[in-house]
Amino acid sequence: DIVHVNWLQNALPLWRVRKPAVISVLGSDYGLLRYPFMVPLLRRVVRQRRCMLAPNADWMVKGLEKHFGDIAEIRSVPFGVKDMWFEMKRNQTPEARRKWIVVSRVTAKKIGSLFSWGKTIFGDVDELHLLGPMQEQITIPGWVHYHGATNPAALHDKWFPEATGLITLSDHDEGRPQVMLEAMAARLPIIASDIQAHRNMIEHRRTGWIAKTKEDFREGLEWLSNIDANMRMGSVASEWVRKHVGTWDDCA
């Protein structure tokens, strides 16, 4: 009776299929609207049916209304977070070696400035652990602890409880990264690059830390090395996710 599509480009095969559709817009697909012919192609498909475009972050609403507001309803529907992340317990002690984690597909744009900014920062006291599949052949520095692909159970049971914070310096077309929502729900503070998707989720120094420069990045690491500041920021972030995002039941 109704078609649910993830990613705008996956709606193109609906040509001449008249069923109504809900199309979730996630980030990379929103970025495709910059490319020639994508908007007119999608308009041809969207106008053939009753249609709702549902970005998972409200910052995309304005752009979608500009391109499709006359032929579709635009409504932000944030993806939810499983209860297990809100219930997770962190294991932080003053004596512990600080473990900073990056959970990401390994590509040049996903890594961003991480390697260039981190090479004189990470070492014996502050460790950097990278988790995620290698999707481009890029050189990982020797001071990075690379663990390959991971899964939600491993993040929940091992990596998130032990981590001092989550880092993402992505320069990719992000929408609202799910792993960031899960980390925030689990009260794990985040240091993030200054892109629109991250600014939409993070209020600097309150629900997370936005790093525009290497010095910002270093200051954020020092700030969150204080356990009190770390726990306080994590708690505020979790409250924000519960209020503004909610669970998968809220999403449904």
C-alpha positions as YAML, in Angstrom:
chain: A
units: angstrom
residues:
- id: 1
  name: ASP
  ca: [0.00, 0.00, 0.00]
- id: 2
  name: ILE
  ca: [2.90, 2.33, 0.66]
- id: 3
  name: VAL
  ca: [6.59, 2.34, -0.27]
- id: 4
  name: HIS
  ca: [9.30, 3.29, 2.21]
- id: 5
  name: VAL
  ca: [12.57, 4.31, 0.54]
- id: 6
  name: ASN
  ca: [15.91, 5.00, 2.23]
- id: 7
  name: TRP
  ca: [17.98, 7.59, 0.29]
- id: 8
  name: LEU
  ca: [16.64, 9.88, -2.38]
- id: 9
  name: GLN
  ca: [18.36, 8.18, -5.32]
- id: 10
  name: ASN
  ca: [16.64, 4.90, -4.47]
- id: 11
  name: ALA
  ca: [13.31, 6.53, -5.34]
- id: 12
  name: LEU
  ca: [14.27, 6.75, -9.04]
- id: 13
  name: PRO
  ca: [13.17, 3.13, -9.78]
- id: 14
  name: LEU
  ca: [9.65, 4.11, -8.67]
- id: 15
  name: TRP
  ca: [9.13, 5.62, -12.12]
- id: 16
  name: ARG
  ca: [5.47, 4.99, -13.06]
- id: 17
  name: VAL
  ca: [4.81, 3.08, -9.84]
- id: 18
  name: ARG
  ca: [1.91, 5.08, -8.45]
- id: 19
  name: LYS
  ca: [1.96, 3.92, -4.85]
- id: 20
  name: PRO
  ca: [2.43, 6.65, -2.24]
- id: 21
  name: ALA
  ca: [5.92, 6.84, -0.74]
- id: 22
  name: VAL
  ca: [7.81, 7.96, 2.33]
- id: 23
  name: ILE
  ca: [11.41, 8.74, 1.37]
- id: 24
  name: SER
  ca: [13.94, 8.99, 4.20]
- id: 25
  name: VAL
  ca: [16.73, 11.47, 3.47]
- id: 26
  name: LEU
  ca: [19.94, 10.69, 5.35]
- id: 27
  name: GLY
  ca: [22.87, 12.90, 4.31]
- id: 28
  name: SER
  ca: [24.92, 11.52, 1.44]
- id: 29
  name: ASP
  ca: [21.80, 11.46, -0.70]
- id: 30
  name: TYR
  ca: [20.99, 15.06, 0.29]
- id: 31
  name: GLY
  ca: [24.46, 15.97, -0.98]
- id: 32
  name: LEU
  ca: [23.57, 14.48, -4.38]
- id: 33
  name: LEU
  ca: [21.15, 17.36, -4.95]
- id: 34
  name: ARG
  ca: [24.20, 19.50, -5.82]
- id: 35
  name: TYR
  ca: [24.84, 17.40, -8.92]
- id: 36
  name: PRO
  ca: [23.38, 18.17, -12.38]
- id: 37
  name: PHE
  ca: [20.00, 16.64, -13.24]
- id: 38
  name: MET
  ca: [19.36, 15.04, -9.83]
- id: 39
  name: VAL
  ca: [16.66, 17.52, -8.78]
- id: 40
  name: PRO
  ca: [14.67, 17.41, -12.05]
- id: 41
  name: LEU
  ca: [14.94, 13.60, -12.21]
- id: 42
  name: LEU
  ca: [13.67, 13.25, -8.66]
- id: 43
  name: ARG
  ca: [10.91, 15.79, -9.22]
- id: 44
  name: ARG
  ca: [9.63, 13.71, -12.15]
- id: 45
  name: VAL
  ca: [9.39, 10.67, -9.88]
- id: 46
  name: VAL
  ca: [8.07, 12.41, -6.76]
- id: 47
  name: ARG
  ca: [5.21, 14.20, -8.52]
- id: 48
  name: GLN
  ca: [3.78, 10.88, -9.79]
- id: 49
  name: ARG
  ca: [2.44, 9.98, -6.33]
- id: 50
  name: ARG
  ca: [1.51, 11.26, -2.90]
- id: 51
  name: CYS
  ca: [4.89, 11.63, -1.29]
- id: 52
  name: MET
  ca: [6.56, 12.61, 1.95]
- id: 53
  name: LEU
  ca: [10.27, 13.42, 2.12]
- id: 54
  name: ALA
  ca: [11.44, 12.64, 5.65]
- id: 55
  name: PRO
  ca: [14.96, 13.89, 6.46]
- id: 56
  name: ASN
  ca: [16.35, 12.41, 9.65]
- id: 57
  name: ALA
  ca: [17.64, 15.85, 10.71]
- id: 58
  name: ASP
  ca: [15.70, 19.12, 10.61]
- id: 59
  name: TRP
  ca: [18.56, 21.13, 9.07]
- id: 60
  name: MET
  ca: [17.76, 19.51, 5.69]
- id: 61
  name: VAL
  ca: [14.12, 20.63, 5.69]
- id: 62
  name: LYS
  ca: [14.70, 24.08, 4.18]
- id: 63
  name: GLY
  ca: [16.66, 22.77, 1.19]
- id: 64
  name: LEU
  ca: [14.14, 20.01, 0.51]
- id: 65
  name: GLU
  ca: [11.27, 22.49, 0.68]
- id: 66
  name: LYS
  ca: [13.08, 24.65, -1.88]
- id: 67
  name: HIS
  ca: [13.34, 21.78, -4.38]
- id: 68
  name: PHE
  ca: [10.23, 19.70, -3.62]
- id: 69
  name: GLY
  ca: [7.93, 21.67, -1.31]
- id: 70
  name: ASP
  ca: [5.38, 22.32, -4.07]
- id: 71
  name: ILE
  ca: [4.91, 18.61, -4.88]
- id: 72
  name: ALA
  ca: [5.59, 16.75, -1.62]
- id: 73
  name: GLU
  ca: [5.18, 17.09, 2.12]
- id: 74
  name: ILE
  ca: [8.48, 17.63, 3.95]
- id: 75
  name: ARG
  ca: [8.61, 16.39, 7.54]
- id: 76
  name: SER
  ca: [11.68, 15.73, 9.67]
- id: 77
  name: VAL
  ca: [11.56, 12.26, 11.22]
- id: 78
  name: PRO
  ca: [14.67, 11.65, 13.35]
- id: 79
  name: PHE
  ca: [15.87, 8.07, 13.55]
- id: 80
  name: GLY
  ca: [15.54, 6.68, 17.06]
- id: 81
  name: VAL
  ca: [18.04, 5.22, 19.49]
- id: 82
  name: LYS
  ca: [17.74, 1.80, 21.12]
- id: 83
  name: ASP
  ca: [17.05, 1.77, 24.87]
- id: 84
  name: MET
  ca: [20.29, -0.15, 25.50]
- id: 85
  name: TRP
  ca: [22.37, 2.95, 24.76]
- id: 86
  name: PHE
  ca: [20.55, 5.05, 27.36]
- id: 87
  name: GLU
  ca: [21.03, 2.24, 29.89]
- id: 88
  name: MET
  ca: [24.77, 1.73, 29.28]
- id: 89
  name: LYS
  ca: [27.19, 2.26, 32.20]
- id: 90
  name: ARG
  ca: [30.55, 3.95, 31.62]
- id: 91
  name: ASN
  ca: [33.71, 2.78, 33.41]
- id: 92
  name: GLN
  ca: [35.86, 5.84, 34.03]
- id: 93
  name: THR
  ca: [38.60, 6.14, 36.67]
- id: 94
  name: PRO
  ca: [41.17, 8.93, 37.16]
- id: 95
  name: GLU
  ca: [44.11, 6.52, 36.83]
- id: 96
  name: ALA
  ca: [42.99, 4.91, 33.58]
- id: 97
  name: ARG
  ca: [44.79, 5.56, 30.32]
- id: 98
  name: ARG
  ca: [42.56, 7.72, 28.15]
- id: 99
  name: LYS
  ca: [41.09, 5.91, 25.16]
- id: 100
  name: TRP
  ca: [39.55, 8.08, 22.43]
- id: 101
  name: ILE
  ca: [37.60, 6.21, 19.78]
- id: 102
  name: VAL
  ca: [36.65, 6.90, 16.18]
- id: 103
  name: VAL
  ca: [33.85, 4.76, 14.73]
- id: 104
  name: SER
  ca: [33.69, 5.33, 11.00]
- id: 105
  name: ARG
  ca: [34.04, 3.89, 7.56]
- id: 106
  name: VAL
  ca: [37.68, 4.56, 6.68]
- id: 107
  name: THR
  ca: [37.74, 6.98, 3.75]
- id: 108
  name: ALA
  ca: [39.67, 10.21, 3.23]
- id: 109
  name: LYS
  ca: [36.60, 12.41, 3.75]
- id: 110
  name: LYS
  ca: [35.40, 10.43, 6.78]
- id: 111
  name: ILE
  ca: [38.81, 10.70, 8.44]
- id: 112
  name: GLY
  ca: [39.15, 14.40, 7.60]
- id: 113
  name: SER
  ca: [41.90, 16.17, 9.57]
- id: 114
  name: LEU
  ca: [42.21, 13.43, 12.19]
- id: 115
  name: PHE
  ca: [45.63, 12.10, 11.23]
- id: 116
  name: SER
  ca: [47.23, 15.49, 10.57]
- id: 117
  name: TRP
  ca: [45.89, 17.02, 13.80]
- id: 118
  name: GLY
  ca: [46.47, 13.98, 15.97]
- id: 119
  name: LYS
  ca: [50.07, 13.04, 15.11]
- id: 120
  name: THR
  ca: [51.62, 15.27, 17.81]
- id: 121
  name: ILE
  ca: [48.79, 14.80, 20.32]
- id: 122
  name: PHE
  ca: [48.19, 11.08, 20.72]
- id: 123
  name: GLY
  ca: [50.73, 8.82, 22.37]
- id: 124
  name: ASP
  ca: [51.13, 6.93, 25.64]
- id: 125
  name: VAL
  ca: [48.56, 8.81, 27.76]
- id: 126
  name: ASP
  ca: [45.96, 9.58, 25.10]
- id: 127
  name: GLU
  ca: [45.36, 6.62, 22.79]
- id: 128
  name: LEU
  ca: [43.43, 6.83, 19.54]
- id: 129
  name: HIS
  ca: [41.44, 3.74, 18.55]
- id: 130
  name: LEU
  ca: [39.89, 3.57, 15.07]
- id: 131
  name: LEU
  ca: [37.04, 1.15, 14.39]
- id: 132
  name: GLY
  ca: [35.40, 0.65, 11.02]
- id: 133
  name: PRO
  ca: [35.79, -1.01, 7.64]
- id: 134
  name: MET
  ca: [38.55, 0.11, 5.28]
- id: 135
  name: GLN
  ca: [36.66, 1.43, 2.24]
- id: 136
  name: GLU
  ca: [39.53, 3.38, 0.65]
- id: 137
  name: GLN
  ca: [43.19, 2.44, 0.63]
- id: 138
  name: ILE
  ca: [44.61, 5.15, 2.86]
- id: 139
  name: THR
  ca: [47.66, 4.91, 5.10]
- id: 140
  name: ILE
  ca: [46.91, 4.64, 8.80]
- id: 141
  name: PRO
  ca: [49.71, 6.07, 10.98]
- id: 142
  name: GLY
  ca: [51.49, 3.73, 13.36]
- id: 143
  name: TRP
  ca: [50.29, 5.64, 16.44]
- id: 144
  name: VAL
  ca: [46.65, 4.81, 15.57]
- id: 145
  name: HIS
  ca: [45.27, 1.57, 17.03]
- id: 146
  name: TYR
  ca: [43.22, 0.28, 14.07]
- id: 147
  name: HIS
  ca: [40.80, -2.56, 14.86]
- id: 148
  name: GLY
  ca: [38.89, -2.97, 11.60]
- id: 149
  name: ALA
  ca: [35.13, -3.35, 11.36]
- id: 150
  name: THR
  ca: [33.03, -3.44, 14.52]
- id: 151
  name: ASN
  ca: [29.40, -4.00, 15.52]
- id: 152
  name: PRO
  ca: [26.86, -2.50, 17.96]
- id: 153
  name: ALA
  ca: [27.33, -5.26, 20.55]
- id: 154
  name: ALA
  ca: [31.11, -4.67, 20.70]
- id: 155
  name: LEU
  ca: [30.61, -0.91, 20.94]
- id: 156
  name: HIS
  ca: [28.06, -1.31, 23.73]
- id: 157
  name: ASP
  ca: [29.90, -3.95, 25.75]
- id: 158
  name: LYS
  ca: [33.55, -2.90, 25.30]
- id: 159
  name: TRP
  ca: [34.39, 0.28, 23.46]
- id: 160
  name: PHE
  ca: [31.85, 2.83, 24.68]
- id: 161
  name: PRO
  ca: [32.18, 1.96, 28.42]
- id: 162
  name: GLU
  ca: [35.99, 2.20, 28.30]
- id: 163
  name: ALA
  ca: [36.24, 5.28, 26.07]
- id: 164
  name: THR
  ca: [36.99, 8.79, 27.25]
- id: 165
  name: GLY
  ca: [35.16, 10.23, 24.24]
- id: 166
  name: LEU
  ca: [34.12, 9.73, 20.64]
- id: 167
  name: ILE
  ca: [35.89, 11.71, 17.90]
- id: 168
  name: THR
  ca: [34.64, 12.51, 14.42]
- id: 169
  name: LEU
  ca: [36.46, 15.00, 12.21]
- id: 170
  name: SER
  ca: [34.48, 13.95, 9.15]
- id: 171
  name: ASP
  ca: [34.30, 16.18, 6.08]
- id: 172
  name: HIS
  ca: [31.76, 13.84, 4.47]
- id: 173
  name: ASP
  ca: [28.16, 14.70, 3.53]
- id: 174
  name: GLU
  ca: [26.64, 13.76, 6.88]
- id: 175
  name: GLY
  ca: [22.97, 13.90, 7.81]
- id: 176
  name: ARG
  ca: [22.69, 12.86, 11.44]
- id: 177
  name: PRO
  ca: [25.20, 10.05, 12.11]
- id: 178
  name: GLN
  ca: [23.57, 7.27, 14.10]
- id: 179
  name: VAL
  ca: [26.74, 6.32, 15.96]
- id: 180
  name: MET
  ca: [26.93, 9.87, 17.32]
- id: 181
  name: LEU
  ca: [23.36, 9.66, 18.61]
- id: 182
  name: GLU
  ca: [24.15, 6.33, 20.25]
- id: 183
  name: ALA
  ca: [27.29, 7.72, 21.88]
- id: 184
  name: MET
  ca: [25.43, 10.76, 23.16]
- id: 185
  name: ALA
  ca: [22.61, 8.57, 24.53]
- id: 186
  name: ALA
  ca: [25.27, 6.49, 26.31]
- id: 187
  name: ARG
  ca: [26.67, 9.69, 27.91]
- id: 188
  name: LEU
  ca: [29.89, 9.45, 25.90]
- id: 189
  name: PRO
  ca: [31.00, 13.01, 24.99]
- id: 190
  name: ILE
  ca: [31.88, 13.85, 21.39]
- id: 191
  name: ILE
  ca: [34.52, 16.01, 19.74]
- id: 192
  name: ALA
  ca: [33.35, 16.79, 16.20]
- id: 193
  name: SER
  ca: [34.37, 18.76, 13.14]
- id: 194
  name: ASP
  ca: [32.61, 22.00, 12.28]
- id: 195
  name: ILE
  ca: [30.12, 20.83, 9.65]
- id: 196
  name: GLN
  ca: [26.41, 21.58, 9.51]
- id: 197
  name: ALA
  ca: [25.28, 18.08, 10.49]
- id: 198
  name: HIS
  ca: [27.43, 18.17, 13.64]
- id: 199
  name: ARG
  ca: [26.41, 21.71, 14.59]
- id: 200
  name: ASN
  ca: [22.78, 20.56, 14.35]
- id: 201
  name: MET
  ca: [23.46, 17.91, 17.02]
- id: 202
  name: ILE
  ca: [26.06, 19.54, 19.23]
- id: 203
  name: GLU
  ca: [25.97, 22.73, 21.25]
- id: 204
  name: HIS
  ca: [29.62, 23.63, 21.80]
- id: 205
  name: ARG
  ca: [30.84, 23.06, 25.37]
- id: 206
  name: ARG
  ca: [27.38, 21.87, 26.44]
- id: 207
  name: THR
  ca: [26.34, 18.72, 24.56]
- id: 208
  name: GLY
  ca: [29.71, 18.21, 22.86]
- id: 209
  name: TRP
  ca: [32.78, 19.97, 21.49]
- id: 210
  name: ILE
  ca: [33.11, 21.50, 18.01]
- id: 211
  name: ALA
  ca: [36.69, 21.71, 16.73]
- id: 212
  name: LYS
  ca: [37.42, 24.17, 13.92]
- id: 213
  name: THR
  ca: [41.22, 24.06, 14.22]
- id: 214
  name: LYS
  ca: [43.95, 21.83, 15.59]
- id: 215
  name: GLU
  ca: [44.15, 24.03, 18.68]
- id: 216
  name: ASP
  ca: [40.39, 23.68, 19.21]
- id: 217
  name: PHE
  ca: [40.85, 19.93, 18.94]
- id: 218
  name: ARG
  ca: [43.67, 19.87, 21.48]
- id: 219
  name: GLU
  ca: [41.68, 22.07, 23.87]
- id: 220
  name: GLY
  ca: [38.68, 19.76, 23.58]
- id: 221
  name: LEU
  ca: [40.80, 16.73, 24.47]
- id: 222
  name: GLU
  ca: [42.19, 18.55, 27.50]
- id: 223
  name: TRP
  ca: [38.73, 19.75, 28.58]
- id: 224
  name: LEU
  ca: [37.23, 16.27, 28.43]
- id: 225
  name: SER
  ca: [40.23, 14.70, 30.17]
- id: 226
  name: ASN
  ca: [38.71, 16.12, 33.35]
- id: 227
  name: ILE
  ca: [36.33, 13.43, 34.59]
- id: 228
  name: ASP
  ca: [33.83, 15.89, 36.09]
- id: 229
  name: ALA
  ca: [33.59, 17.91, 32.87]
- id: 230
  name: ASN
  ca: [33.46, 14.69, 30.87]
- id: 231
  name: MET
  ca: [30.60, 13.17, 32.86]
- id: 232
  name: ARG
  ca: [28.68, 16.43, 32.98]
- id: 233
  name: MET
  ca: [28.83, 16.93, 29.21]
- id: 234
  name: GLY
  ca: [27.87, 13.29, 28.62]
- id: 235
  name: SER
  ca: [24.81, 13.57, 30.84]
- id: 236
  name: VAL
  ca: [23.58, 16.73, 29.13]
- id: 237
  name: ALA
  ca: [24.10, 15.09, 25.71]
- id: 238
  name: SER
  ca: [22.06, 12.06, 26.76]
- id: 239
  name: GLU
  ca: [19.21, 14.27, 27.95]
- id: 240
  name: TRP
  ca: [19.26, 16.13, 24.61]
- id: 241
  name: VAL
  ca: [18.98, 12.89, 22.63]
- id: 242
  name: ARG
  ca: [16.12, 11.62, 24.78]
- id: 243
  name: LYS
  ca: [14.21, 14.89, 24.35]
- id: 244
  name: HIS
  ca: [14.91, 15.72, 20.69]
- id: 245
  name: VAL
  ca: [15.42, 12.28, 19.13]
- id: 246
  name: GLY
  ca: [13.95, 9.60, 21.36]
- id: 247
  name: THR
  ca: [13.67, 5.88, 20.75]
- id: 248
  name: TRP
  ca: [12.73, 3.88, 17.67]
- id: 249
  name: ASP
  ca: [9.15, 3.78, 19.02]
- id: 250
  name: ASP
  ca: [9.14, 7.59, 18.86]
- id: 251
  name: CYS
  ca: [10.49, 7.42, 15.29]
- id: 252
  name: ALA
  ca: [7.76, 4.94, 14.28]
...
